[in-house]
Amino acid sequence: MEITRRQLLTRCTQLLVLTGTAAAALEKNGEPPGPGGTYHMADHWWGMMIDIEKCIGCGNCVRACSKENNVPEGYFRTWVERYQVTEDWEHPKVDSPDGAINGFPANTDPNVKSFFVPKLCNHCADSPCVQVCPVGATFVSPDGVVLVDPDYCLGCRYCIQACPYGCRYFHPEKHIADKCTLCYHRITQGLTTACCEACPTGARRLCDLKDPKDPVHEFLRNNMVHVLKPQMATGAKVYYNNLDGSVR
Amino acid sequence: MINGVAGYMYPNEVELQWSLLIVLYPYITGLVAGAFILASLERVFNVVEVRPTYRLALLTALAFLLVAPLPLQLHLGHPERSFEMLFTPHSTSAMAMFGFVYLWYLMVVLLVEIWLEYRADIVHAAQTRTGAARWIYRVLTLGSQNVSAASRSIDDKAGYIVTLIGIPSAFLLHGYVGFIFGSVKANPWWSTPLMPVVFLFSAMTSGIAAVLVIYAGASLMRRTPIDMRCLDTIGKYLFYTFVIDFSLEMLDLVHRTYEADESFRSLDFMVHTRLFVSQIVIQIFMGTLLPITLLAATQVLRLSEPVRRRIYISASMLTLIGIFAMRWNVVIGGQLFSKSFLGYTTYKVEFAAREGLLSAIMLMVLPFILLFVLVKLLPPWEEHEVAEA
């Protein structure tokens, strides 16, 4: 078939216009970008409040997280530590049998100060794990959650080395770095995290620092609040009330 | 109590993330950088004594450089995605620069310098050899058959410039590898600004030692006499760089001990227990103090040629073991203690696993096979030696 230059140009222009229109239509009618229909990432800045005195070390949070997120056995997105501190507070005895997925055996020593410390990703604002990722597969979302793109992660494990809190692990089946997502699939639907929902005493509470009505503001104003390893200057957003100086 | 764990580790820390293969990575890149710096001594600083090893050092650097990315590639969870590091590098990541630093060093420095150095030989081979070899050399000429005196003079000038660029590039290559570790603030065993400098000097030490051993080994295999002036000079440079390297490492140790920050007790305990053999016995005594003492003896005592030769070769082999132990202690040692400073884990090398001992052995044998091929293709020996052979 013979085709003139004019016809070729016309067809190319038509194709361009039609492709552009189709893309625009698809974007309008298809799934909107971002996690949910009414959810706007820029309106939130997620973190967590943890009240040490309320934690009873039951391990409900660990079990709930494991089930909700299909966490492989032997790895932990959240875990609970038990500190047993004597007068030599710089050298506490710490245990966390299987991440406390089944709670703890009873403490038999009455002469120690004993308390529980739930741990999870601190969703740092200046996250060292995000800094070191060679391809940007791990990133801080606009609503302040540190996430890993499973289709992009190389599995180099530099981020695992860079996390000061031991919150990341190498997924044995997916062969990528994995970690707490702050139940991103839930919180963007208006729900709380699995661990917070399962906590019987309200020791863990999800918080939104951009929401002026969130109790976090009162929590931060009225309590002796600390983050883990503040000397690391990571901008951690898991806030602990009454955190003992012996906790690492 | 979890198997192999003493005290308390965060539960995700029990398993080591960076294995034996990541020990090989800085070791191999170190050999590359060191071999190149030795080669540049002759080219830029006009140390004519090391001329017999100039070409051999370049080929050694190339053989090891070609293997350098393989341990990383084998280690990745998704090696098929590794090219993303070149296409979509993350600008804040120290690791993201590896591909660029590597390619710069390979394409801009090493291959160009080797080609310029060998061009006349390649053209000559393309004209005189027959069969498949003729075609290989023809391709290697890259279409340039001009070997006139004027053209060789241009080669020489260009080679000089490439070596000038090459020296800071070699420093960059290995200093950068040190920075990958030294910039991890979460890990006090790694996090020190001295790390790139220590890596650099240990790289020079190991590269010089490797070329010395390869030169001596090749001479033995080819039944040609070893040039003692050359060996004495390399031995002297090995001694100097090793003394600087050891001083830097001791500075780091003294600084850590004197400062004794929150991690000190934990690290100190680790050095006295789990790292005792690999750090104190193998790295410091056997791999550093002993070769430095041996090399010092050659500098201050009047020793006969055969004795000096034996000393240089054994000191170099001990050096290679010592620097390997140093890489091991940095990479593996940095993962044996908990970031809570309350416990320690264990690393057991598997044998026939992807990141096991067998893979590591194969990766360490591979550069020698490549070097053998390169030496056959581009003989590094002086012309009169070739004629004798």
Interface residues (C-beta under 8 A of the other chain):
Chain A: Y75 F76 W79 E81 P92 K93 V94 D95 S96 D98 G99 K119 P128 V130 Q131 V132 C133 P134 V135 G136 Y152 C153 L154 G155 C156 R157 Y158 I160 Q161 A162 C163 P164 Y165 G166 C167 R168 Y169 F170 K174 H175 I176 M232 R248
Chain B: Y8 M9 Y10 P11 N12 E13 E15 Q17 W18 L72 H75 L76 G77 H78 R81 S82 E84 M85 T88 P89 H90 T92 S93 A94 M95 A96 F98 I180 S183 V184 K185 A186 N187 Q335 S338 K339 S340 F341 L342
